[in-house]
Amino acid sequence: MKAIAYTRTGDSSVLDLVEREVPSPGLGEVRVRVAVSGVNPTDWKSREGSRRMAFDEVVPNQDGAGTVDAVGDGVADLAVGDRVWLFLAQHGSPSGTAQEYTVVPAARAVRLPVGADFALGASLGVPAMTAHRALTVHEFGPSRLTPGALEGRAVLVAGGAGAVGHAAIQLAVWAGAAVIATVSSDEKAVLARAAGAQHVVRYTDDDAVEQIRALAPKGIDQIVEVAPAANADLDLQVIANHGSIAYYANEGGDAFTLPVQPSFARNVRMQGVLVYTVGEAAWRAAAEDITAALQDGALPVGEGAGLPLTWFPLAETARAHDAVQAGTVGKVLIDVSGEGH
């Protein structure tokens, strides 16, 4: 089979197209014939990282979608022929989705509902599960997302045109929230609205705080934050009492200062979110809720749904990594099998 692999960290030139034997699934594992591989910022950051590699050779990319091709012992919930979306395929493993076949723990392969294609499946994973976690850490719940679970709540999604922001908007709307998204440009405002945000504010506007307060006079109940260092002041000016600020990235700076009195006076909960370390219970809850949203048709992708798709063939995975690193808007996907695009 064809695979993309690297044996040393560095820029995208360390990625090579290689031939490998088709792997066999072990106990509790499934083998998936990959149709589409999804690229996330953590994929290129891991490849470029300065830390010693955990494995002699790594096939990158955490997310993907395809068809179950073989089932290992002890797997009861999946069968050969099942169409699945994959998450954290390369977490704790040298074997990601940038290859024709990959082996993953069965719990990380989730059935795709009828009507959900492989491009959609490969766009979930890290972004959608991060968004789910960010929306379920409020002091007073909910801990699961269902239609109506966020009814009556105001949710602010910072960076509404990003992959996590897009998923957060869609999941929050599906769960019944009133959603305000912040963006940096008119072009990104179009995407945030297409994702379902009822209101969009340019955070570069001098009166951004006033705009948000006018839209949510009782305050924002939950903030999904991509840039806590840049947005800490704005967030505290619009947050409601007992509000939560769930941050998952460090855009705009690696450290932030939080004013003590305004934050404790409003009983603000600051919650870091890293999907790789939230644990199996959170992964399972997110996978189940995301699949339910898929069944309701609540998570479409594509430019018309607010998440443009940029495609590359497997042999050009290095270019795909570079595109994500350069900040390509939307989701970067790799057409591994020719079925996905």
Secondary structure, DSSP 8 states (H G I E B T S, - for coil): -EEEEBSS-SSGGG-EEEE-------TTEEEEEEEEEEE-HHHHHHHH-SS--SSSSBB--SEEEEEEEEE-TT--S--TT-EEEE-STTTTSSB-SSBSEEEEEGGGEEE--TT--HHHHHTSHHHHHHHHHHTT--TT--SS--TTTTTT-EEEEESTTSHHHHHHHHHHHHTT-EEEEEESSHHHHHHHHHHT-SEEEETTSTTHHHHHHHH-TT-EEEEEES-HHHHHHHHHHHEEEEEEEEE---TT-S-----HHHHHHTT-EEEE--GGGS-HHHHHHHHHHHHHHHHTT----BGGGTB-EEEEEGGGHHHHHHHHHTT-SSEEEEESSSS--
